[in-house]
Amino acid sequence: MSTYEDKIKEQARSYLQPGEQILAALIARARGATMASAGNLGGNVIGGRKVVQQRRAAEGAGLKLTSPMALAMTDQRLLVLKISPLIAMGKGGDVKELVSDVPVADVDSIEIKRLLVGKVVTVTVRGTPVKLEVGATGDAKGMADGLARAKSAA
């Protein structure tokens, strides 16, 4: 588990309901964010459109995306947390606030697709897919496994 994931799990405790436990956490961005920050005009435009599409999809499903952000899967909810900018070596990435959440029952699936560097994680909430970018070290499989554990316990 990465240093950032440990930090998120520790710092997100103040947003949990009594008895709620964090099963998995990762840092993510809306799909297209990397392309939008690539520095060339074409990438900025295309990436920016993708980010807007994913934010709209998330809002339609009852989630609000922010940047930078972390996702935390608990045994009861999927949490979207605003975090401070990442620096390196575990610096930054401090949890700032709970931005939105949905009950586990509303999360249909979490699917992972590997990229050359990193992963695309599709979180489907209330039938609406929301695509996110996760770095190569992000534990996307742990997030999917956490959803499966939460659903089986419900």
Backbone bond lengths (Angstrom), bond angles and torsions (degrees), N, CA, C in turn:
res aa  C-N    CA-C-N  psi(-1)  N-CA   C-N-CA  omega(-1)  CA-C   N-CA-C  phi
1 M - - - 1.457 - - 1.520 108.27 -
2 S 1.316 117.00 139.38 1.449 120.89 -177.35 1.526 110.77 -77.61
3 T 1.309 114.73 161.69 1.458 121.44 177.83 1.530 110.84 -59.79
4 Y 1.343 116.53 -40.81 1.465 119.67 179.65 1.523 111.71 -62.44
5 E 1.320 117.59 -41.49 1.466 120.08 -179.91 1.520 111.00 -63.94
6 D 1.314 117.00 -41.63 1.467 120.62 176.23 1.528 110.69 -60.42
7 K 1.329 115.63 -43.72 1.464 121.03 -179.14 1.531 110.72 -63.00
8 I 1.323 116.39 -43.75 1.469 120.71 179.76 1.525 109.75 -61.95
9 K 1.319 116.72 -47.62 1.467 119.98 -179.52 1.521 111.54 -58.86
10 E 1.309 116.58 -41.31 1.462 120.90 -179.66 1.533 111.40 -68.55
11 Q 1.326 116.21 -48.93 1.466 120.12 -173.49 1.525 113.44 -77.03
12 A 1.310 118.63 -21.12 1.472 121.31 -179.38 1.526 112.36 -80.91
13 R 1.314 117.67 -7.50 1.471 120.50 -177.64 1.522 112.86 -56.96
14 S 1.320 116.63 -32.42 1.474 119.17 -177.70 1.532 112.10 -68.03
15 Y 1.337 117.91 -13.69 1.468 121.66 179.64 1.528 112.65 -99.06
16 L 1.314 116.77 2.95 1.459 120.62 -177.74 1.515 111.51 -86.12
17 Q 1.317 115.04 151.76 1.454 122.05 174.25 1.531 108.02 -83.09
18 P 1.330 118.03 159.26 1.467 119.93 179.78 1.530 111.34 -53.43
19 G 1.319 116.12 129.64 1.466 122.42 178.33 1.523 114.65 83.53
20 E 1.315 117.98 -8.94 1.468 121.75 -178.65 1.530 110.07 -76.21
21 Q 1.334 116.56 141.69 1.463 121.84 -179.28 1.519 110.80 -127.98
22 I 1.334 116.06 140.58 1.467 120.71 176.67 1.528 108.65 -82.17
23 L 1.328 115.86 126.50 1.463 122.11 179.95 1.525 112.06 -96.27
24 A 1.331 117.59 -32.53 1.465 121.46 -178.10 1.520 109.12 -159.98
25 A 1.335 115.57 156.10 1.456 121.16 178.02 1.521 109.26 -150.34
26 L 1.321 115.48 150.79 1.464 120.23 175.03 1.519 110.31 -158.00
27 I 1.319 115.56 161.82 1.453 122.53 177.02 1.524 107.25 -97.53
28 A 1.331 116.37 134.82 1.462 120.41 -176.49 1.526 110.02 -145.16
29 R 1.327 114.05 165.45 1.468 122.05 173.73 1.516 107.56 -138.64
30 A 1.310 116.20 157.15 1.462 119.98 176.49 1.527 109.02 -59.93
31 R 1.319 117.01 141.65 1.466 121.89 178.51 1.525 109.06 -56.46
32 G 1.326 116.03 130.84 1.451 122.10 -178.49 1.519 113.06 105.73
33 A 1.334 117.86 -14.42 1.465 121.17 -176.60 1.524 112.07 -63.17
34 T 1.327 117.71 -38.91 1.461 120.42 178.97 1.521 110.09 -65.07
35 M 1.320 116.98 -44.99 1.462 121.05 179.31 1.525 110.39 -63.76
36 A 1.326 116.67 -40.21 1.466 120.74 -178.48 1.520 111.88 -64.37
37 S 1.329 117.43 -27.11 1.462 120.63 -179.29 1.525 112.37 -98.62
38 A 1.336 117.53 10.85 1.463 121.81 -176.09 1.520 113.53 -67.13
39 G 1.326 117.90 -24.03 1.444 119.52 175.50 1.518 115.57 101.38
40 N 1.324 118.11 -4.14 1.465 118.45 175.68 1.521 109.22 -112.60
41 L 1.300 116.27 153.27 1.464 121.51 -173.18 1.524 112.59 -58.83
42 G 1.324 117.25 -46.53 1.469 120.53 -179.41 1.515 111.98 -60.52
43 G 1.320 116.35 -46.45 1.460 120.71 178.77 1.507 112.31 -63.93
44 N 1.330 116.10 -39.22 1.464 120.22 178.98 1.521 111.16 -60.91
45 V 1.330 116.19 -44.88 1.463 120.70 -177.37 1.525 111.15 -68.51
46 I 1.329 116.67 -50.70 1.471 120.90 -178.21 1.525 110.51 -64.36
47 G 1.326 116.97 -47.86 1.462 120.61 179.34 1.514 111.87 -62.01
48 G 1.328 116.16 -41.37 1.464 120.14 178.78 1.512 112.32 -60.83
49 R 1.338 116.98 -39.99 1.468 120.40 177.24 1.521 111.31 -63.13
50 K 1.335 115.91 -42.11 1.467 119.54 179.90 1.530 110.66 -63.30
51 V 1.314 116.55 -41.33 1.467 120.36 179.15 1.528 109.91 -61.07
52 V 1.323 116.78 -46.24 1.464 121.05 179.82 1.529 110.26 -61.26
53 Q 1.337 117.54 -42.44 1.471 121.33 179.03 1.528 110.77 -59.97
54 Q 1.323 116.97 -44.28 1.462 120.22 -177.69 1.526 111.36 -70.56
55 R 1.315 117.13 -36.63 1.473 119.53 177.46 1.523 110.79 -65.19
56 R 1.326 116.58 -40.68 1.471 119.92 177.51 1.521 111.12 -65.41
57 A 1.320 116.56 -42.44 1.464 120.09 178.41 1.529 109.91 -60.93
58 A 1.328 116.58 -44.88 1.464 120.65 179.98 1.524 110.95 -60.83
59 E 1.327 116.78 -45.20 1.468 120.13 -179.77 1.518 111.19 -62.72
60 G 1.331 116.88 -36.63 1.460 120.49 177.19 1.519 112.49 -65.35
61 A 1.331 116.23 -25.58 1.468 121.31 179.75 1.533 111.86 -94.31
62 G 1.330 116.96 -0.29 1.457 119.44 178.58 1.515 114.81 94.94
63 L 1.343 117.32 12.06 1.463 121.42 177.95 1.520 109.27 -113.71
64 K 1.308 116.06 150.37 1.455 120.98 172.85 1.521 107.43 -118.07
65 L 1.338 116.50 125.17 1.456 121.38 178.26 1.519 109.13 -93.40
66 T 1.312 116.25 149.01 1.452 122.30 177.31 1.522 107.44 -138.06
67 S 1.301 116.91 173.15 1.462 120.13 179.22 1.514 108.67 -145.03
68 P 1.317 117.32 127.30 1.471 127.54 -6.34 1.521 111.04 -74.84
69 M 1.330 115.30 157.71 1.466 119.50 -177.91 1.518 111.07 -144.71
70 A 1.311 113.30 163.72 1.459 121.51 173.19 1.518 107.32 -129.93
71 L 1.310 115.24 150.06 1.465 121.37 171.77 1.511 107.32 -109.51
72 A 1.305 116.14 141.10 1.463 120.96 174.57 1.527 107.56 -130.87
73 M 1.315 116.25 128.36 1.461 122.39 176.09 1.513 107.19 -99.45
74 T 1.323 115.32 120.99 1.453 119.70 175.53 1.523 108.15 -106.86
75 D 1.305 116.04 178.88 1.457 119.50 177.16 1.531 111.51 -73.87
76 Q 1.369 117.32 -5.93 1.460 121.13 -179.36 1.525 114.94 -124.70
77 R 1.350 117.49 -28.64 1.467 120.89 -172.65 1.527 112.07 -146.09
78 L 1.338 114.28 160.84 1.457 122.14 166.70 1.525 105.60 -102.69
79 L 1.337 117.05 123.28 1.454 122.53 -176.67 1.523 110.16 -107.41
80 V 1.332 116.74 140.29 1.459 122.98 169.86 1.521 105.69 -109.54
81 L 1.331 116.20 121.70 1.454 122.40 -175.32 1.522 110.98 -118.73
82 K 1.312 116.99 132.78 1.465 120.63 173.12 1.527 106.89 -78.28
83 I 1.334 115.92 134.04 1.462 120.20 178.69 1.522 109.54 -125.28
84 S 1.327 116.03 162.64 1.458 120.34 175.77 1.530 108.88 -74.48
85 P 1.334 117.71 159.11 1.474 119.74 -179.74 1.525 111.98 -56.72
86 L 1.330 114.98 144.01 1.459 121.00 178.21 1.523 109.23 -77.85
87 I 1.315 116.30 140.57 1.461 119.87 178.17 1.531 107.85 -109.95
88 A 1.287 118.64 -73.65 1.468 124.23 174.94 1.515 107.57 172.64
89 M 1.323 114.74 163.42 1.463 120.59 175.94 1.524 112.37 54.53
90 G 1.333 117.03 35.81 1.456 121.00 178.23 1.510 114.49 82.60
91 K 1.327 117.48 1.19 1.471 120.93 178.81 1.522 108.88 -83.18
92 G 1.323 116.45 150.22 1.457 120.50 -175.73 1.519 108.99 72.54
93 G 1.312 116.19 -168.28 1.459 119.86 179.55 1.516 113.75 71.58
94 D 1.332 116.82 23.29 1.463 119.95 178.86 1.525 109.64 -78.33
95 V 1.319 116.24 139.24 1.464 121.33 179.20 1.516 108.82 -70.90
96 K 1.343 114.94 126.81 1.467 121.44 -178.02 1.524 112.82 -104.23
97 E 1.346 116.27 -40.42 1.469 118.57 -179.49 1.522 110.51 -165.99
98 L 1.324 114.72 159.25 1.455 122.03 171.86 1.525 106.53 -84.90
99 V 1.343 116.08 119.34 1.465 120.93 -176.89 1.521 110.76 -90.87
100 S 1.324 116.98 -44.32 1.462 120.70 178.65 1.523 109.40 -161.80
101 D 1.313 115.09 167.27 1.462 120.45 177.63 1.520 109.12 -156.82
102 V 1.330 115.79 156.20 1.466 122.22 173.92 1.521 107.61 -137.75
103 P 1.319 117.26 148.75 1.465 120.16 177.20 1.530 110.51 -64.26
104 V 1.320 116.06 149.36 1.468 121.68 177.61 1.526 110.79 -54.66
105 A 1.320 117.28 -36.44 1.468 120.85 -179.16 1.525 112.08 -60.15
106 D 1.336 117.88 -24.91 1.466 121.93 -179.88 1.527 113.35 -87.42
107 V 1.327 117.26 -10.39 1.466 121.24 178.95 1.530 107.55 -89.66
108 D 1.330 115.46 110.94 1.460 120.78 -176.63 1.526 112.52 -75.75
109 S 1.339 116.38 -43.00 1.463 119.51 -177.43 1.518 110.64 -164.62
110 I 1.327 114.45 161.88 1.458 122.94 170.12 1.521 105.75 -131.48
111 E 1.332 116.13 115.94 1.460 121.95 -178.05 1.520 109.61 -116.13
112 I 1.322 116.05 145.27 1.459 122.14 -175.05 1.518 109.80 -121.28
113 K 1.316 115.58 133.45 1.464 121.41 174.50 1.517 107.43 -127.46
114 R 1.305 116.20 125.24 1.463 121.01 179.67 1.516 110.90 -75.06
115 L 1.316 115.28 141.56 1.453 122.49 172.13 1.524 107.61 -113.54
116 L 1.314 116.93 178.36 1.460 120.07 177.05 1.523 109.69 -56.64
117 V 1.328 115.32 -48.21 1.462 121.05 174.76 1.519 106.55 -128.93
118 G 1.300 116.93 115.21 1.455 120.92 179.18 1.518 112.77 95.09
119 K 1.327 114.60 -164.86 1.466 121.39 -175.09 1.522 109.58 -145.13
120 V 1.329 114.85 154.34 1.454 120.88 167.53 1.517 105.66 -105.07
121 V 1.311 116.42 123.94 1.452 122.30 179.12 1.526 106.89 -110.97
122 T 1.322 115.84 121.19 1.456 120.57 178.17 1.523 108.07 -103.19
123 V 1.319 114.80 114.28 1.458 121.71 177.75 1.527 106.24 -101.51
124 T 1.330 116.50 116.97 1.458 120.38 179.52 1.520 108.66 -100.92
125 V 1.336 114.81 118.64 1.461 122.40 -177.59 1.522 107.98 -122.00
126 R 1.328 115.34 123.82 1.473 121.35 179.65 1.526 111.60 51.41
127 G 1.341 115.63 39.72 1.461 121.79 177.50 1.517 115.42 82.83
128 T 1.328 118.08 -1.74 1.461 121.80 -178.27 1.522 110.59 -107.02
129 P 1.345 117.57 118.24 1.465 119.65 177.99 1.532 111.54 -77.93
130 V 1.331 115.77 136.79 1.456 122.99 176.83 1.523 106.55 -125.08
131 K 1.341 116.48 118.67 1.469 120.94 -177.36 1.522 110.16 -94.54
132 L 1.336 113.80 133.14 1.452 121.87 -179.12 1.521 109.85 -127.81
133 E 1.320 116.83 153.56 1.457 122.98 173.63 1.518 108.09 -101.10
134 V 1.327 115.22 134.81 1.457 121.59 178.35 1.524 107.45 -129.70
135 G 1.309 117.36 136.37 1.461 121.65 179.55 1.522 112.27 -63.08
136 A 1.312 115.42 165.22 1.460 121.71 -176.46 1.528 112.60 -58.89
137 T 1.315 117.59 -31.21 1.471 119.89 -178.28 1.522 112.99 -89.82
138 G 1.320 118.12 -6.71 1.464 121.38 179.71 1.524 111.12 -66.58
139 D 1.317 116.65 137.55 1.465 121.67 -176.50 1.531 111.13 -87.72
140 A 1.329 115.73 70.93 1.460 120.70 179.92 1.520 111.15 -65.26
141 K 1.325 117.29 -37.33 1.465 120.71 178.58 1.529 109.90 -63.24
142 G 1.314 116.73 -38.41 1.463 120.41 177.07 1.519 111.91 -61.95
143 M 1.344 116.16 -35.91 1.468 120.56 177.96 1.530 110.20 -66.95
144 A 1.342 116.81 -45.19 1.469 120.95 178.29 1.527 110.55 -63.55
145 D 1.324 116.63 -42.10 1.465 120.84 178.05 1.532 110.84 -64.94
146 G 1.346 116.79 -37.44 1.457 120.95 177.54 1.509 111.78 -62.74
147 L 1.335 117.13 -40.08 1.465 120.58 176.33 1.529 110.16 -62.74
148 A 1.324 117.11 -44.62 1.462 120.55 179.82 1.532 111.17 -60.93
149 R 1.337 116.92 -41.65 1.477 120.94 178.52 1.525 110.73 -65.35
150 A 1.330 116.64 -43.49 1.471 120.43 -179.13 1.517 110.82 -63.91
151 K 1.331 117.13 -41.85 1.471 120.55 -179.22 1.519 111.22 -69.23
152 S 1.325 118.08 -36.39 1.464 119.97 -179.22 1.530 111.21 -71.80
153 A 1.330 116.58 -26.82 1.471 120.26 -179.95 1.535 111.73 -82.00
154 A 1.325 115.71 -19.67 1.484 118.81 -176.00 1.497 113.03 -74.48
